[in-house]
Amino acid sequence: MDKFKLDKSSFSIASIHDQGKDKAYWQSKTPLERLEALELMRQVLYGYDPTTLRLERVLEIVERK
């Protein structure tokens, strides 16, 4: 996320049916650039930072007969 900046002062409302130039823009990008943009949107939406979050370790002791 360090190489991207989010401009929070810019805001627009559009219809879901109005595609505009978005489709042509994303088709001009490589598959890797599209995946990077998707990951950035996911991180912004869910407040996820992959460098700080880790899997929780769970330890369970079971006694066998």
BALOBA-1460 file (C-alpha; in Angstrom, 3 decimals):
// residues 65
<rec num="1" residu="m" x="0.000" y="0.000" z="0.000"/>
<rec num="2" residu="d" x="2.997" y="2.307" z="0.259"/>
<rec num="3" residu="k" x="3.136" y="2.968" z="-3.458"/>
<rec num="4" residu="f" x="-0.520" y="4.040" z="-3.646"/>
<rec num="5" residu="k" x="-2.137" y="7.132" z="-2.203"/>
<rec num="6" residu="l" x="-5.855" y="7.528" z="-1.660"/>
<rec num="7" residu="d" x="-7.288" y="10.961" z="-2.472"/>
<rec num="8" residu="k" x="-10.067" y="11.307" z="0.092"/>
<rec num="9" residu="s" x="-11.073" y="14.749" z="-1.207"/>
<rec num="10" residu="s" x="-12.308" y="13.313" z="-4.506"/>
<rec num="11" residu="f" x="-15.800" y="11.810" z="-4.594"/>
<rec num="12" residu="s" x="-18.274" y="11.021" z="-7.357"/>
<rec num="13" residu="i" x="-21.594" y="9.239" z="-7.655"/>
<rec num="14" residu="a" x="-22.473" y="7.200" z="-10.726"/>
<rec num="15" residu="s" x="-25.053" y="4.687" z="-11.809"/>
<rec num="16" residu="i" x="-24.072" y="1.025" z="-11.768"/>
<rec num="17" residu="h" x="-25.219" y="0.822" z="-15.381"/>
<rec num="18" residu="d" x="-22.983" y="3.708" z="-16.516"/>
<rec num="19" residu="q" x="-19.699" y="2.082" z="-17.535"/>
<rec num="20" residu="g" x="-18.036" y="5.182" z="-18.953"/>
<rec num="21" residu="k" x="-14.336" y="4.722" z="-19.648"/>
<rec num="22" residu="d" x="-13.709" y="2.308" z="-16.770"/>
<rec num="23" residu="k" x="-13.876" y="-0.827" z="-18.888"/>
<rec num="24" residu="a" x="-11.397" y="0.474" z="-21.471"/>
<rec num="25" residu="y" x="-9.072" y="1.689" z="-18.695"/>
<rec num="26" residu="w" x="-8.935" y="-1.687" z="-16.948"/>
<rec num="27" residu="q" x="-8.566" y="-3.571" z="-20.218"/>
<rec num="28" residu="s" x="-5.468" y="-1.479" z="-20.945"/>
<rec num="29" residu="k" x="-3.850" y="-2.725" z="-17.701"/>
<rec num="30" residu="t" x="-1.954" y="-5.976" z="-17.344"/>
<rec num="31" residu="p" x="-3.472" y="-8.823" z="-15.308"/>
<rec num="32" residu="l" x="-0.874" y="-8.198" z="-12.578"/>
<rec num="33" residu="e" x="-1.813" y="-4.503" z="-12.341"/>
<rec num="34" residu="r" x="-5.486" y="-5.460" z="-12.083"/>
<rec num="35" residu="l" x="-4.782" y="-7.919" z="-9.268"/>
<rec num="36" residu="e" x="-2.689" y="-5.324" z="-7.410"/>
<rec num="37" residu="a" x="-5.542" y="-2.816" z="-7.679"/>
<rec num="38" residu="l" x="-8.019" y="-5.440" z="-6.467"/>
<rec num="39" residu="e" x="-5.823" y="-6.249" z="-3.471"/>
<rec num="40" residu="l" x="-5.500" y="-2.546" z="-2.629"/>
<rec num="41" residu="m" x="-9.290" y="-2.102" z="-2.730"/>
<rec num="42" residu="r" x="-9.722" y="-5.156" z="-0.486"/>
<rec num="43" residu="q" x="-7.221" y="-3.789" z="2.027"/>
<rec num="44" residu="v" x="-8.892" y="-0.369" z="2.075"/>
<rec num="45" residu="l" x="-12.392" y="-1.850" z="2.399"/>
<rec num="46" residu="y" x="-11.574" y="-4.258" z="5.223"/>
<rec num="47" residu="g" x="-8.819" y="-2.238" z="6.931"/>
<rec num="48" residu="y" x="-6.387" y="-5.092" z="6.398"/>
<rec num="49" residu="d" x="-2.619" y="-4.616" z="6.611"/>
<rec num="50" residu="p" x="-0.805" y="-7.830" z="5.637"/>
<rec num="51" residu="t" x="2.483" y="-6.699" z="7.232"/>
<rec num="52" residu="t" x="1.018" y="-6.485" z="10.745"/>
<rec num="53" residu="l" x="-1.593" y="-9.232" z="10.870"/>
<rec num="54" residu="r" x="-0.594" y="-12.833" z="11.325"/>
<rec num="55" residu="l" x="-2.334" y="-16.116" z="11.890"/>
<rec num="56" residu="e" x="-3.180" y="-16.885" z="15.485"/>
<rec num="57" residu="r" x="-1.325" y="-19.849" z="16.933"/>
<rec num="58" residu="v" x="-3.534" y="-22.322" z="18.712"/>
<rec num="59" residu="l" x="-2.146" y="-25.043" z="20.945"/>
<rec num="60" residu="e" x="-4.336" y="-27.801" z="22.293"/>
<rec num="61" residu="i" x="-3.149" y="-30.638" z="24.512"/>
<rec num="62" residu="v" x="-5.047" y="-33.905" z="24.271"/>
<rec num="63" residu="e" x="-4.508" y="-36.793" z="26.653"/>
<rec num="64" residu="r" x="-4.816" y="-40.229" z="25.113"/>
<rec num="65" residu="k" x="-5.890" y="-43.324" z="27.048"/>
